[in-house]
Amino acid sequence: MNILVLGSRAPIAADITRALAVSGHRVLVADSLRIPVAGGTPFAVGCLRLPSPRLEFSMFQRVLRSKCVEMGIDAIVPVSEEVFWLAAAADSLPPSVSIRTSPLAILAGLHDKGRFAALATELGFGAAENILLNSIADVTSISEPEKFVFKPVFSRFASRVLIRPKRSWLKRVRPTRDQPWLAQTFVAGRELCAYNVAERGRLLLHVAYEPTYRIGSGAGVYFSPVVSETLRLMCERFISATGFTGQISFDAIDTGARLVALECNPRGTSGVHLAAQDPQALSETLLGQFGSAARSLKAQPRMLLAPLLLKNPMVLLSRSGRRRIRDARDALANAGIRPGRQAAAFAEIAWRALRSGISLTESTTADIEWNGEMVDR
């Protein structure tokens, strides 16, 4: 099959491309960046540049359709937040192209942290209290903010999250009806993450892990596999309840007594680096071709070595840290991404951040993220 992998700025796109290619498929990657990191993998036969789906949606649709026809694309596998724009554009694409995700209505209900919290409560995995904040008055009405975590309903990488804040910190929380926030009861316990692939409400592939090292309080850079049957069953419940198709990921807290589902990302996350250790299983499930019982993959630790050392250099000073680095493989190097490509990709994102006056983290998704916009077709 000829497969187009979108969102090639994401490191996981390199592993997805490698898994598809070694399974016998011809893979192209695409992004709106000039130098997306996964564009440097030797497992891709080409790297296409697309218009920004967030800033130029109509042009994005037209160019994507044209490339599908020109390149004879059989399937599109989204990786990051371009998944929402792809779902919105699905009807404009050739009917012969398999769009490997769910309809926008399903994606939106899972991406919206308020709606997901309500679903989690309905399924028995909710936090004790979830309060939707639509105004400053809603914020000031919370009498004990130190018992809550505050986060924008549409956010990523723990951006702008306030954990058990002092009341004086709440001046940063400025919700509106269009961009609400969620106040969620703080839950103590062991943080677990899960990456899954599903087809029409059926779990096909599952990996669970802990983000041992992070960039601040956001994205993980070292991924330690774990086994949790309870977490797997939780994923199955959400997938079945929504009839989900595609990649779907969850963050949860194991309190020791129960699992609390904190967030859902209806897209790929860093668990791909673990799932890609069985490239055939990952490839088949991404394309909806896996016919046997759901696979819970066993994996070895993976890391993103460059950001790990850049943001957590002290890891080299401890015996346990050095052991962890020895025990893990660098996911990007494993996918054939050279250090020069990694540096060039980082430089483009840094330049965009500087030009736009935003943070590096915000710059990674500024032109592809989806914040509940009504898409004008």
Backbone hydrogen bonds in HBPLUS format (Angstrom, degrees):
<---DONOR---> <-ACCEPTOR-->    atom                        ^
c    i                          cat <-CA-CA->   ^        H-A-AA   ^      H-
h    n   atom  resd res      DA  || num        DHA   H-A  angle D-A-AA Bond
n    s   type  num  typ     dist DA aas  dist angle  dist       angle   num
A0026-ARG N   A0001-MET O   2.94 MM  25  6.12 161.5  1.98 160.2 165.8     1
A0074-ASP N   A0002-ASN O   2.75 MM  72  5.29 167.4  1.76 147.9 152.5     2
A0003-ILE N   A0026-ARG O   2.85 MM  23  6.17 167.4  1.86 166.1 170.4     3
A0028-LEU N   A0003-ILE O   2.89 MM  25  6.27 163.6  1.92 164.6 170.1     4
A0004-LEU N   A0075-ALA O   2.96 MM  71  6.38 163.6  1.98 159.6 164.2     5
A0077-VAL N   A0004-LEU O   2.87 MM  73  6.21 160.3  1.91 153.6 160.1     6
A0005-VAL N   A0028-LEU O   2.82 MM  23  6.21 166.2  1.84 158.4 161.7     7
A0030-ALA N   A0005-VAL O   2.96 MM  25  6.26 140.3  2.12 162.3 159.6     8
A0006-LEU N   A0077-VAL O   3.04 MM  71  6.23 150.7  2.13 132.5 141.7     9
A0010-ALA N   A0007-GLY O   3.13 MM   3  6.08 170.2  2.14 128.2 130.5    10
A0008-SER N   A0030-ALA O   3.18 MM  22  5.76 169.2  2.20 145.0 146.7    11
A0038-ALA N   A0008-SER O   2.89 MM  30  4.98 153.0  1.96 178.0 169.6    12
A0013-ALA N   A0010-ALA O   2.89 MM   3  5.45 147.9  2.00 116.4 125.9    13
A0014-ALA N   A0011-PRO O   3.07 MM   3  5.63 143.0  2.22 112.1 120.8    14
A0016-ILE N   A0012-ILE O   2.97 MM   4  6.26 158.3  2.02 153.3 159.7    15
A0017-THR N   A0013-ALA O   2.90 MM   4  5.98 158.3  1.95 142.7 148.9    16
A0018-ARG N   A0014-ALA O   2.97 MM   4  6.18 158.9  2.02 143.7 149.6    17
A0019-ALA N   A0015-ASP O   2.94 MM   4  6.12 163.0  1.97 147.4 151.8    18
A0020-LEU N   A0016-ILE O   3.01 MM   4  6.21 164.1  2.03 152.1 155.9    19
A0021-ALA N   A0017-THR O   2.91 MM   4  6.03 160.9  1.95 151.0 156.9    20
A0022-VAL N   A0018-ARG O   2.94 MM   4  6.07 171.7  1.95 158.7 160.1    21
A0023-SER N   A0020-LEU O   3.26 MM   3  5.16 138.3  2.44  92.8 104.6    22
A0025-HIS N   A0020-LEU O   3.14 MM   5  5.64 159.0  2.18 149.9 147.4    23
A0024-GLY N   A0021-ALA O   2.98 MM   3  5.33 158.8  2.02 113.3 116.0    24
A0045-VAL N   A0027-VAL O   2.81 MM  18  5.99 164.3  1.84 167.3 172.2    25
A0029-VAL N   A0046-GLY O   3.01 MM  17  6.39 166.7  2.02 154.8 157.4    26
A0048-LEU N   A0029-VAL O   2.76 MM  19  6.21 161.7  1.80 154.3 156.6    27
A0031-ASP N   A0048-LEU O   3.10 MM  17  6.60 145.7  2.22 153.0 161.4    28
A0050-LEU N   A0031-ASP O   2.80 MM  19  5.57 160.2  1.84 128.6 135.5    29
A0039-GLY N   A0036-PRO O   2.97 MM   3  5.36 148.6  2.07 110.7 120.8    30
A0040-GLY N   A0037-VAL O   3.14 MM   3  5.92 167.2  2.16 118.6 122.2    31
A0041-THR N   A0038-ALA O   3.19 MM   3  5.51 171.5  2.20 113.7 114.8    32
A0044-ALA N   A0041-THR O   3.33 MM   3  5.95 172.9  2.34 117.5 119.2    33
A0056-GLU N   A0052-SER O   2.79 MM   4  5.35 149.4  1.88 144.9 152.5    34
A0054-ARG N   A0367-ASP O   3.33 MM 313  5.44 155.8  2.40 148.6 142.4    35
A0060-PHE N   A0056-GLU O   2.81 MM   4  5.99 154.9  1.87 155.2 163.8    36
A0061-GLN N   A0057-PHE O   2.93 MM   4  6.22 158.6  1.97 154.8 158.6    37
A0062-ARG N   A0058-SER O   3.14 MM   4  6.43 164.9  2.16 148.0 151.4    38
A0063-VAL N   A0059-MET O   2.89 MM   4  6.05 173.6  1.90 159.7 161.3    39
A0064-LEU N   A0060-PHE O   2.92 MM   4  5.91 161.6  1.95 148.8 154.8    40
A0065-ARG N   A0061-GLN O   2.97 MM   4  6.10 161.9  2.00 149.2 154.3    41
A0066-SER N   A0062-ARG O   2.97 MM   4  6.17 161.8  2.01 147.1 152.5    42
A0067-LYS N   A0063-VAL O   2.89 MM   4  6.11 159.7  1.93 152.4 157.4    43
A0068-CYS N   A0064-LEU O   2.96 MM   4  6.16 153.2  2.04 147.4 154.7    44
A0069-VAL N   A0065-ARG O   3.11 MM   4  6.43 157.3  2.17 151.9 156.8    45
A0070-GLU N   A0066-SER O   2.86 MM   4  6.04 170.3  1.87 154.2 157.5    46
A0071-MET N   A0067-LYS O   2.84 MM   4  5.72 163.5  1.87 147.6 151.8    47
A0073-ILE N   A0068-CYS O   2.97 MM   5  4.82 155.5  2.03 137.0 143.7    48
A0072-GLY N   A0069-VAL O   3.39 MM   3  5.21 150.4  2.48  95.3 103.7    49
A0098-SER N   A0074-ASP O   2.86 MM  24  6.18 171.0  1.87 141.2 141.2    50
A0076-ILE N   A0098-SER O   2.91 MM  22  6.30 157.2  1.96 164.2 165.0    51
A0100-ARG N   A0076-ILE O   3.10 MM  24  6.02 166.5  2.11 165.0 168.8    52
A0268-GLY N   A0079-VAL O   3.15 MM 189  5.22 140.1  2.32 135.6 147.1    53
A0083-VAL N   A0080-SER O   3.12 MM   3  6.13 162.6  2.15 125.6 129.1    54
A0084-PHE N   A0081-GLU O   3.34 MM   3  6.07 152.2  2.42 117.6 120.0    55
A0086-LEU N   A0082-GLU O   2.85 MM   4  6.09 154.9  1.91 154.4 162.6    56
A0087-ALA N   A0083-VAL O   2.96 MM   4  6.14 158.3  2.01 143.7 149.0    57
A0088-ALA N   A0084-PHE O   3.02 MM   4  6.30 149.4  2.12 140.3 148.9    58
A0089-ALA N   A0085-TRP O   2.95 MM   4  6.14 136.2  2.14 138.9 150.7    59
A0089-ALA N   A0086-LEU O   3.03 MM   3  4.98 125.6  2.34  93.7 108.4    60
A0090-ALA N   A0086-LEU O   2.96 MM   4  5.94 110.3  2.46 142.0 159.1    61
A0090-ALA N   A0087-ALA O   3.34 MM   3  5.07 157.0  2.40  95.9 102.6    62
A0092-SER N   A0089-ALA O   2.90 MM   3  5.54 148.8  2.00 121.3 130.8    63
A0093-LEU N   A0090-ALA O   3.17 MM   3  5.49 162.7  2.20 111.3 116.7    64
A0097-VAL N   A0094-PRO O   3.02 MM   3  5.70 168.1  2.04 123.2 127.1    65
A0101-THR N   A0099-ILE O   2.89 MM   2  5.79 138.1  2.06 105.2  93.2    66
A0106-ILE N   A0103-PRO O   3.12 MM   3  5.63 127.2  2.41 110.7 122.2    67
A0107-LEU N   A0103-PRO O   3.15 MM   4  6.48 167.4  2.17 155.4 159.0    68
A0108-ALA N   A0104-LEU O   2.80 MM   4  5.89 164.9  1.83 156.7 160.5    69
A0109-GLY N   A0105-ALA O   3.30 MM   4  6.40 155.7  2.36 137.1 142.4    70
A0110-LEU N   A0107-LEU O   3.17 MM   3  5.38 136.3  2.37 101.0 112.7    71
A0111-HIS N   A0107-LEU O   2.92 MM   4  6.10 153.8  1.99 154.9 163.0    72
A0112-ASP N   A0108-ALA O   3.03 MM   4  5.96 159.3  2.07 150.9 154.6    73
A0116-PHE N   A0112-ASP O   2.86 MM   4  6.06 159.8  1.90 158.8 165.7    74
A0113-LYS N   A0153-VAL O   3.12 MM  40  4.74 174.6  2.12 130.8 131.8    75
A0117-ALA N   A0113-LYS O   3.00 MM   4  5.97 152.0  2.08 132.7 140.1    76
A0118-ALA N   A0114-GLY O   3.14 MM   4  6.43 150.2  2.23 142.6 150.1    77
A0119-LEU N   A0115-ARG O   3.05 MM   4  6.35 154.5  2.12 144.8 151.5    78
A0120-ALA N   A0116-PHE O   2.80 MM   4  6.07 158.9  1.85 154.0 160.2    79
A0121-THR N   A0117-ALA O   3.02 MM   4  6.23 154.4  2.09 144.1 150.2    80
A0122-GLU N   A0118-ALA O   3.02 MM   4  6.26 157.2  2.08 144.5 150.9    81
A0123-LEU N   A0119-LEU O   2.95 MM   4  6.23 146.5  2.06 149.7 158.5    82
A0125-PHE N   A0120-ALA O   2.69 MM   5  4.87 157.0  1.74 156.3 150.2    83
A0124-GLY N   A0121-THR O   3.15 MM   3  5.09 153.9  2.22  99.7 107.7    84
A0261-ALA N   A0125-PHE O   2.82 MM 136  5.49 155.3  1.88 148.2 156.0    85
A0185-THR N   A0129-GLU O   2.96 MM  56  5.35 160.6  2.00 158.6 160.2    86
A0131-ILE N   A0183-ALA O   2.77 MM  52  5.00 167.6  1.78 150.1 154.6    87
A0183-ALA N   A0131-ILE O   2.86 MM  52  5.00 165.5  1.88 147.3 152.3    88
A0133-LEU N   A0181-TRP O   2.80 MM  48  5.01 177.4  1.80 149.4 148.6    89
A0181-TRP N   A0133-LEU O   2.99 MM  48  5.01 158.2  2.04 141.5 147.9    90
A0138-ASP N   A0135-SER O   3.14 MM   3  5.21 123.9  2.47  95.3 108.5    91
A0139-VAL N   A0135-SER O   3.31 MM   4  6.72 147.7  2.43 140.7 148.8    92
A0139-VAL N   A0136-ILE O   3.03 MM   3  5.08 118.8  2.42  95.1 110.5    93
A0140-THR N   A0136-ILE O   2.99 MM   4  6.34 165.8  2.01 159.9 162.1    94
A0141-SER N   A0137-ALA O   3.10 MM   4  6.16 130.7  2.35 139.1 150.9    95
A0142-ILE N   A0139-VAL O   3.19 MM   3  5.85 167.7  2.20 118.1 121.9    96
A0147-LYS N   A0144-GLU O   3.07 MM   3  5.94 165.8  2.09 126.9 129.6    97
A0148-PHE N   A0145-PRO O   2.98 MM   3  5.43 166.1  2.00 123.2 124.6    98
A0186-PHE N   A0147-LYS O   2.95 MM  39  5.81 175.0  1.95 136.8 137.8    99
A0164-ARG N   A0148-PHE O   2.84 MM  16  5.18 142.7  1.98 146.5 158.3   100
A0149-VAL N   A0184-GLN O   2.69 MM  35  5.17 149.8  1.78 146.0 156.2   101
A0184-GLN N   A0149-VAL O   2.86 MM  35  5.17 167.8  1.88 150.1 152.9   102
A0150-PHE N   A0162-LEU O   2.81 MM  12  5.06 163.6  1.83 153.4 156.9   103
A0162-LEU N   A0150-PHE O   2.88 MM  12  5.06 163.5  1.91 149.2 154.6   104
A0151-LYS N   A0182-LEU O   3.03 MM  31  5.44 152.4  2.11 147.5 156.2   105
A0182-LEU N   A0151-LYS O   2.77 MM  31  5.44 159.0  1.81 156.1 162.4   106
A0153-VAL N   A0180-PRO O   2.98 MM  27  5.78 174.0  1.98 142.1 140.9   107
A0159-SER N   A0156-ARG O   2.94 MM   3  5.68 157.3  2.00 120.4 127.2   108
A0161-VAL N   A0158-ALA O   3.33 MM   3  5.49 167.9  2.35 121.3 121.3   109
A0169-TRP N   A0166-LYS O   2.93 MM   3  5.46 145.1  2.06 112.8 122.8   110
A0170-LEU N   A0167-ARG O   3.07 MM   3  5.45 151.9  2.15 109.9 118.1   111
A0172-ARG N   A0169-TRP O   3.05 MM   3  6.14 173.9  2.06 131.2 133.0   112
A0173-VAL N   A0170-LEU O   2.93 MM   3  5.21 154.8  2.00 108.2 116.4   113
A0176-THR N   A0179-GLN O   3.20 MM   3  4.99 161.3  2.23 106.2 111.8   114
A0190-ARG N   A0254-ASP O   3.00 MM  64  5.04 154.5  2.06 143.7 138.0   115
A0254-ASP N   A0190-ARG O   2.83 MM  64  5.04 167.4  1.84 145.8 148.8   116
A0192-LEU N   A0252-ALA O   2.86 MM  60  5.28 170.8  1.87 152.8 154.3   117
A0252-ALA N   A0192-LEU O   2.86 MM  60  5.28 166.0  1.88 162.0 162.7   118
A0193-CYS N   A0209-TYR O   2.88 MM  16  5.32 153.7  1.95 163.4 168.8   119
A0209-TYR N   A0193-CYS O   2.90 MM  16  5.32 156.6  1.95 146.2 150.5   120
A0194-ALA N   A0250-PHE O   2.93 MM  56  5.21 150.2  2.02 149.7 153.5   121
A0250-PHE N   A0194-ALA O   2.94 MM  56  5.21 151.9  2.02 140.3 148.9   122
A0195-TYR N   A0207-VAL O   2.92 MM  12  5.41 160.1  1.96 155.8 162.4   123
A0207-VAL N   A0195-TYR O   2.97 MM  12  5.41 150.3  2.06 155.5 163.4   124
A0196-ASN N   A0248-ILE O   2.91 MM  52  5.29 141.0  2.07 142.3 154.8   125
A0248-ILE N   A0196-ASN O   2.97 MM  52  5.29 162.3  2.00 140.7 144.5   126
A0197-VAL N   A0205-LEU O   3.03 MM   8  5.12 149.3  2.13 134.6 137.7   127
A0204-LEU N   A0197-VAL O   2.80 MM   7  5.58 161.9  1.84 156.1 158.9   128
A0205-LEU N   A0197-VAL O   3.20 MM   8  5.12 151.3  2.28 141.6 142.5   129
A0198-ALA N   A0246-GLY O   2.87 MM  48  5.28 159.2  1.91 144.7 151.3   130
A0246-GLY N   A0198-ALA O   2.90 MM  48  5.28 168.8  1.91 137.1 134.0   131
A0199-GLU N   A0202-ARG O   2.93 MM   3  5.21 153.8  1.99 141.9 149.9   132
A0202-ARG N   A0199-GLU O   3.05 MM   3  5.21 148.6  2.15 106.6 116.4   133
A0201-GLY N   A0244-PHE O   2.84 MM  43  4.67 178.8  1.84 129.6 129.9   134
A0295-ARG N   A0204-LEU O   2.93 MM  91  6.18 165.0  1.96 138.0 136.1   135
A0206-HIS N   A0295-ARG O   2.80 MM  89  6.16 139.7  1.96 163.1 169.3   136
A0297-LEU N   A0206-HIS O   3.05 MM  91  6.38 140.1  2.22 156.0 168.1   137
A0226-VAL N   A0208-ALA O   2.96 MM  18  5.44 163.1  1.99 123.8 125.4   138
A0210-GLU N   A0224-SER O   2.81 MM  14  5.18 151.7  1.89 141.5 149.9   139
A0212-THR N   A0210-GLU O   3.09 MM   2  5.65 117.9  2.49 109.9  93.4   140
A0224-SER N   A0210-GLU O   2.97 MM  14  5.18 168.7  1.98 157.8 156.5   141
A0212-THR N   A0222-TYR O   2.93 MM  10  5.44 119.9  2.30 137.6 148.2   142
A0221-VAL N   A0213-TYR O   2.82 MM   8  5.65 164.7  1.84 145.8 144.7   143
A0215-ILE N   A0219-ALA O   2.79 MM   4  5.57 151.3  1.87 158.8 167.7   144
A0218-GLY N   A0215-ILE O   3.00 MM   3  5.51 157.2  2.05 136.4 137.5   145
A0304-LEU N   A0221-VAL O   2.89 MM  83  5.17 156.4  1.94 146.8 146.3   146
A0223-PHE N   A0302-ARG O   2.84 MM  79  5.40 173.8  1.85 171.2 170.5   147
A0302-ARG N   A0223-PHE O   3.25 MM  79  5.40 153.4  2.32 140.2 147.1   148
A0232-ARG N   A0228-SER O   3.07 MM   4  6.40 157.8  2.12 148.6 154.8   149
A0233-LEU N   A0229-GLU O   2.95 MM   4  6.17 159.4  1.99 148.4 153.4   150
A0234-MET N   A0230-THR O   2.96 MM   4  6.19 149.9  2.05 142.5 151.1   151
A0235-CYS N   A0231-LEU O   2.98 MM   4  6.29 159.8  2.02 151.6 156.0   152
A0236-GLU N   A0232-ARG O   3.02 MM   4  6.33 158.1  2.06 148.6 154.5   153
A0237-ARG N   A0233-LEU O   3.05 MM   4  6.31 150.2  2.14 145.3 152.7   154
A0238-PHE N   A0234-MET O   3.19 MM   4  6.58 162.3  2.22 156.3 158.8   155
A0239-ILE N   A0235-CYS O   2.97 MM   4  6.13 168.6  1.98 157.6 161.3   156
A0240-SER N   A0236-GLU O   2.88 MM   4  5.93 162.6  1.91 148.8 153.8   157
A0241-ALA N   A0237-ARG O   2.94 MM   4  6.02 158.8  1.99 146.5 152.9   158
A0242-THR N   A0238-PHE O   3.11 MM   4  6.25 142.3  2.26 145.2 153.3   159
A0243-GLY N   A0239-ILE O   2.97 MM   4  5.84 123.4  2.30 139.5 153.0   160
A0244-PHE N   A0239-ILE O   3.22 MM   5  5.25 151.2  2.31 142.5 147.7   161
A0249-SER N   A0265-ASN O   2.80 MM  16  5.01 161.3  1.83 143.0 149.4   162
A0265-ASN N   A0249-SER O   2.83 MM  16  5.01 163.6  1.86 138.8 144.3   163
A0251-ASP N   A0263-GLU O   3.05 MM  12  5.28 161.3  2.09 143.3 144.1   164
A0262-LEU N   A0251-ASP O   2.84 MM  11  5.57 152.7  1.91 144.4 152.7   165
A0263-GLU N   A0251-ASP O   3.37 MM  12  5.28 160.4  2.41 133.2 137.6   166
A0253-ILE N   A0260-VAL O   2.89 MM   7  5.20 153.9  1.95 143.3 151.6   167
A0260-VAL N   A0253-ILE O   2.91 MM   7  5.20 156.0  1.96 145.6 153.7   168
A0255-THR N   A0258-ARG O   2.99 MM   3  5.61 162.5  2.02 173.5 167.8   169
A0267-ARG N   A0265-ASN O   2.74 MM   2  5.40 141.2  1.88 101.9  91.9   170
A0272-VAL N   A0269-THR O   3.03 MM   3  6.17 173.7  2.03 135.0 136.6   171
A0273-HIS N   A0270-SER O   2.99 MM   3  5.79 147.1  2.10 122.3 127.8   172
A0274-LEU N   A0271-GLY O   2.97 MM   3  5.30 139.2  2.14 105.9 117.2   173
A0275-ALA N   A0271-GLY O   2.95 MM   4  6.29 165.1  1.97 155.3 159.8   174
A0276-ALA N   A0272-VAL O   2.79 MM   4  5.80 153.6  1.86 157.4 161.6   175
A0277-GLN N   A0274-LEU O   3.17 MM   3  5.73 164.7  2.20 114.4 118.9   176
A0278-ASP N   A0275-ALA O   3.12 MM   3  6.04 170.6  2.12 125.5 128.0   177
A0282-LEU N   A0278-ASP O   3.05 MM   4  6.30 166.4  2.07 160.5 164.9   178
A0283-SER N   A0279-PRO O   2.85 MM   4  5.87 164.6  1.87 146.9 151.9   179
A0284-GLU N   A0280-GLN O   2.94 MM   4  6.08 169.8  1.95 152.2 155.2   180
A0285-THR N   A0281-ALA O   3.04 MM   4  6.12 165.7  2.06 148.5 152.7   181
A0286-LEU N   A0282-LEU O   2.95 MM   4  6.03 161.0  1.98 151.8 157.3   182
A0287-LEU N   A0283-SER O   3.25 MM   4  6.44 142.6  2.40 142.8 151.6   183
A0289-GLN N   A0284-GLU O   2.75 MM   5  4.94 164.4  1.78 154.7 149.3   184
A0288-GLY N   A0285-THR O   2.96 MM   3  4.79 161.8  1.99 103.3 108.5   185
A0303-MET N   A0329-ARG O   3.08 MM  26  6.19 149.0  2.18 154.0 152.7   186
A0331-ALA N   A0303-MET O   2.85 MM  28  5.89 162.3  1.88 165.7 171.2   187
A0308-LEU N   A0304-LEU O   3.02 MM   4  6.03 150.9  2.11 154.3 163.2   188
A0309-LEU N   A0305-LEU O   2.97 MM   4  6.16 165.0  2.00 159.6 160.9   189
A0310-LEU N   A0306-ALA O   2.94 MM   4  6.06 151.2  2.02 148.4 157.7   190
A0311-LYS N   A0307-PRO O   2.93 MM   4  5.82 163.4  1.96 144.8 147.9   191
A0312-ASN N   A0308-LEU O   2.76 MM   4  5.45 138.6  1.93 138.1 150.1   192
A0315-VAL N   A0312-ASN O   3.06 MM   3  5.87 168.6  2.07 125.2 128.9   193
A0316-LEU N   A0313-PRO O   3.21 MM   3  6.15 164.9  2.23 124.8 126.7   194
A0317-LEU N   A0314-MET O   2.94 MM   3  5.36 157.6  1.99 112.7 120.0   195
A0322-ARG N   A0318-SER O   3.03 MM   4  6.33 164.3  2.06 152.9 156.3   196
A0323-ARG N   A0319-ARG O   2.98 MM   4  6.15 151.7  2.06 144.2 152.5   197
A0324-ARG N   A0320-SER O   2.95 MM   4  6.17 154.7  2.01 145.0 151.4   198
A0325-ILE N   A0321-GLY O   3.08 MM   4  6.39 156.9  2.13 149.1 154.9   199
A0326-ARG N   A0322-ARG O   3.03 MM   4  6.28 153.0  2.10 143.8 151.1   200
A0327-ASP N   A0323-ARG O   2.92 MM   4  6.14 146.0  2.03 146.8 156.6   201
A0328-ALA N   A0324-ARG O   3.18 MM   4  6.30 127.3  2.47 143.2 154.6   202
A0334-ASN N   A0330-ASP O   2.97 MM   4  6.14 154.4  2.04 151.8 159.8   203
A0335-ALA N   A0331-ALA O   3.15 MM   4  6.38 131.3  2.40 135.8 147.4   204
A0335-ALA N   A0332-LEU O   3.08 MM   3  5.10 133.0  2.31  95.6 108.3   205
A0337-ILE N   A0332-LEU O   2.94 MM   5  5.30 165.4  1.97 151.1 146.4   206
A0336-GLY N   A0333-ALA O   2.99 MM   3  5.02 159.7  2.03 106.9 110.6   207
A0341-ARG N   A0338-ARG O   3.06 MM   3  5.43 124.5  2.38 107.5 120.6   208
A0342-GLN N   A0338-ARG O   3.17 MM   4  6.56 159.0  2.22 153.3 159.5   209
A0343-ALA N   A0339-PRO O   2.92 MM   4  6.18 157.5  1.97 153.0 158.8   210
A0344-ALA N   A0340-GLY O   2.98 MM   4  6.17 158.2  2.03 145.6 151.4   211
A0345-ALA N   A0341-ARG O   2.90 MM   4  6.08 162.8  1.93 153.4 157.7   212
A0346-PHE N   A0342-GLN O   3.01 MM   4  6.17 160.6  2.05 146.3 151.7   213
A0347-ALA N   A0343-ALA O   2.89 MM   4  6.07 153.7  1.96 145.6 153.3   214
A0348-GLU N   A0344-ALA O   3.06 MM   4  6.34 152.1  2.14 147.2 153.3   215
A0349-ILE N   A0345-ALA O   3.25 MM   4  6.55 163.7  2.27 149.3 152.9   216
A0350-ALA N   A0346-PHE O   2.88 MM   4  6.10 158.7  1.92 152.7 159.4   217
A0351-TRP N   A0347-ALA O   2.86 MM   4  5.99 156.0  1.91 146.2 152.7   218
A0352-ARG N   A0348-GLU O   2.99 MM   4  6.22 157.7  2.04 148.2 153.8   219
A0353-ALA N   A0349-ILE O   2.97 MM   4  6.21 151.4  2.05 144.1 152.2   220
A0354-LEU N   A0350-ALA O   2.97 MM   4  6.23 161.7  2.01 150.9 155.1   221
A0355-ARG N   A0351-TRP O   2.90 MM   4  6.08 161.8  1.94 150.5 155.7   222
A0356-SER N   A0352-ARG O   2.98 MM   4  6.03 150.0  2.07 143.4 150.7   223
A0357-GLY N   A0353-ALA O   2.84 MM   4  5.75 120.9  2.20 141.9 156.0   224
A0358-ILE N   A0353-ALA O   3.07 MM   5  5.00 155.2  2.13 138.9 143.5   225
A0363-SER N   A0359-SER O   2.93 MM   4  6.13 148.3  2.03 145.5 155.0   226
A0364-THR N   A0360-LEU O   3.22 MM   4  6.53 132.5  2.46 144.7 155.3   227
A0364-THR N   A0361-THR O   3.21 MM   3  5.47 141.1  2.37 102.3 112.3   228
A0365-THR N   A0362-GLU O   3.31 MM   3  5.93 153.2  2.39 112.5 118.6   229
A0366-ALA N   A0362-GLU O   3.05 MM   4  5.80 120.1  2.43 145.8 162.3   230
A0368-ILE N   A0365-THR O   2.97 MM   3  5.32 161.7  2.01 118.0 124.0   231
A0369-GLU N   A0365-THR O   2.81 MM   4  5.28 147.6  1.92 173.6 163.9   232
